[in-house]
């Protein structure tokens, strides 16, 4: 799952325990979705209120207990005999220890490119340093997010009780975490995406500290 630099830092800081992703190509009418259910262990979906027995959408991100590896921008800084050192763009302003991660050369199939970043979209599994475990999945309208969940989305709290405004070109801060989340969403997906109030997967997770999977 792809996260931008801001949200990667929120994950590392322990501030982000939720993410919202638009339900794409939904075959259920936008005004018909009423609930989501889990069948057995490997199927979570939503169904329309007019035909409640017909499951039409399955969550593509998984169900509670499944694990998600995070994709972020990185580069291969160097390759030694046994290990390759990776640098992560989200952490490049941190100490060398915090911004790097070592992997066995045997799994690193990329050459050392100290000056070239690999976009998050193209990050391979072996380069990921963050592993998440899904704890809950539900479906709701984007605009239904409340203050508590907005904080769980990882928005940054500032001095004086204010919250960060994420859209470029703005100097004022937000008075609430929810207001901050709105600007975060718009900075990524655009104003129209928020205004259209789409149905979204609400995915809760916890970070797995050691990459054991």
C-alpha positions in Angstrom: 0.0 0.0 0.0 1.4 3.4 -1.0 1.8 6.2 1.5 3.3 9.7 0.8 6.2 11.1 2.8 4.0 12.9 5.4 2.0 9.7 6.2 5.1 7.5 6.3 6.5 9.9 9.0 3.1 9.6 10.8 3.4 5.8 10.7 6.9 5.9 12.1 5.8 8.3 14.8 2.9 6.1 15.8 0.3 8.8 15.0 -1.3 7.0 12.0 -3.5 4.0 12.7 -6.1 4.4 10.0 -6.3 5.0 6.3 -9.2 5.7 3.9 -9.2 4.5 0.3 -11.9 5.2 -2.2 -14.1 2.2 -3.3 -13.2 2.1 -7.0 -15.4 0.9 -9.8 -18.2 0.2 -7.4 -21.1 -1.7 -8.9 -23.3 -0.8 -6.0 -25.2 2.4 -6.5 -23.7 5.2 -4.4 -27.0 5.7 -2.6 -27.6 2.0 -2.0 -24.7 0.9 0.1 -25.9 0.4 3.5 -23.6 -2.0 5.3 -20.5 -4.1 5.0 -20.1 -7.6 6.3 -17.4 -10.3 6.8 -18.0 -13.8 5.6 -15.7 -16.4 7.1 -12.1 -15.0 7.3 -11.1 -13.9 3.8 -14.1 -11.9 2.5 -15.2 -8.4 3.5 -17.6 -6.7 1.2 -20.5 -4.2 1.1 -24.0 -4.9 -0.2 -26.9 -2.8 -1.3 -29.9 -2.4 0.9 -32.3 -3.5 -1.8 -30.6 -6.9 -2.3 -29.0 -7.7 1.1 -28.0 -11.2 0.2 -25.9 -10.2 -2.9 -22.3 -9.3 -2.1 -21.0 -7.1 -4.9 -17.8 -5.5 -3.6 -14.8 -7.1 -1.8 -12.3 -5.1 0.1 -9.0 -5.4 -2.0 -6.8 -4.5 1.0 -7.6 -7.5 3.2 -9.4 -8.4 6.4 -8.4 -8.2 10.1 -5.3 -10.3 10.6 -3.9 -9.7 7.1 -0.7 -7.8 6.7 0.1 -4.9 4.4 3.6 -3.8 3.5 4.1 -0.1 3.0 5.5 1.4 -0.3 7.5 4.6 -0.1 10.2 6.4 -2.2 13.7 5.0 -1.6 17.1 4.5 -3.2 19.9 2.0 -3.0 22.7 3.9 -1.4 25.4 1.3 -1.6 26.0 -2.4 -2.0 28.6 -4.3 0.0 29.6 -8.0 0.0 26.7 -9.1 2.2 24.3 -6.2 2.6 22.8 -3.3 0.6 22.0 0.0 2.4 18.7 1.6 1.5 17.8 5.3 2.1 14.2 6.4 2.5 13.1 9.8 1.2 10.6 10.3 4.0 13.4 10.1 6.6 16.2 11.8 4.7 16.3 14.7 7.2 16.7 12.4 10.1 19.9 10.8 11.4 21.7 8.3 9.1 20.6 5.4 11.3 16.9 6.5 11.1 16.9 7.1 7.4 18.6 3.8 6.4 17.8 0.2 6.4 20.0 -2.8 5.4 18.9 -5.8 3.4 20.8 -8.9 2.3 22.5 -8.4 -1.1 20.9 -11.6 -2.2 17.4 -10.1 -2.2 18.5 -6.7 -3.6 18.1 -6.8 -7.4 18.8 -3.1 -7.9 22.2 -1.5 -8.5 23.4 1.3 -6.2 22.0 4.6 -7.3 23.0 7.2 -4.6 21.4 10.1 -6.5 18.3 8.5 -7.9 15.1 7.9 -6.0 12.8 5.0 -6.8 9.1 6.2 -6.7 6.9 4.5 -4.1 4.8 2.9 -6.9 7.9 0.9 -7.9 9.1 -0.2 -4.5 9.6 -4.0 -4.3 8.6 -6.0 -1.3 12.2 -6.6 -0.2 12.8 -2.8 0.2 9.9 -2.2 2.5 10.7 -1.3 6.1 7.2 -0.9 7.5 4.7 -3.7 8.0 1.1 -3.2 9.1 -1.5 -5.6 10.4 -5.2 -4.9 9.7 -7.3 -4.8 12.8 -10.6 -3.6 11.4 -12.3 -2.7 8.1 -15.6 -0.8 7.5 -17.3 1.2 4.9 -18.5 4.8 5.2 -18.9 8.1 3.4 -15.7 10.1 3.3 -17.3 13.2 4.9 -18.5 11.1 7.8 -15.1 11.1 9.4 -15.1 12.4 13.0 -12.5 14.2 15.1 -11.2 11.1 16.7 -10.7 9.2 13.4 -9.1 12.3 11.8 -6.5 12.2 14.5 -6.0 8.5 13.9 -5.3 9.4 10.2 -2.1 10.9 11.4 -2.6 14.6 10.8 0.0 16.8 12.6 -0.9 18.7 15.8 0.9 22.1 16.2 1.6 24.4 19.0 -1.2 26.3 20.5 -3.7 23.5 19.9 -3.8 24.1 16.1 -3.6 21.5 13.4 -1.6 21.5 10.1 -3.0 22.8 6.9 -1.7 20.5 4.1 -2.7 22.4 1.0 0.1 24.4 -0.6 -0.1 28.2 -0.6 -2.0 28.4 2.7 -0.5 30.1 5.8 -3.3 29.6 8.3 -3.7 26.6 10.5 -6.7 24.4 11.2 -8.7 24.5 14.4 -9.5 20.8 14.4 -8.0 17.5 13.3 -11.0 16.9 11.0 -10.4 20.2 9.3 -6.7 19.3 8.9 -7.7 15.9 7.4 -9.9 17.7 4.9 -6.9 19.7 3.6 -4.7 16.6 3.6 -7.3 14.7 1.5 -7.7 17.7 -0.9 -3.9 18.0 -1.3 -3.7 14.4 -2.4 -6.9 13.8 -4.4 -8.2 17.3 -5.1 -11.1 19.4 -4.0 -13.7 17.6 -6.1 -12.9 14.3 -4.5 -13.8 15.6 -1.1 -16.8 17.4 -2.3 -18.2 14.3 -4.1 -18.2 12.5 -0.7 -17.4 9.0 -2.1 -17.8 5.7 -0.2 -14.4 4.7 1.2 -12.8 1.7 2.9 -11.8 2.6 6.4 -8.9 0.4 7.3 -7.5 0.3 10.9 -4.2 -1.2 11.5 -1.3 -1.6 13.9 2.4 -1.5 13.1 4.4 -4.7 13.3 7.7 -3.6 14.7 9.8 -6.4 13.3 9.5 -7.5 9.7 8.9 -11.2 10.2 6.6 -11.9 7.3 
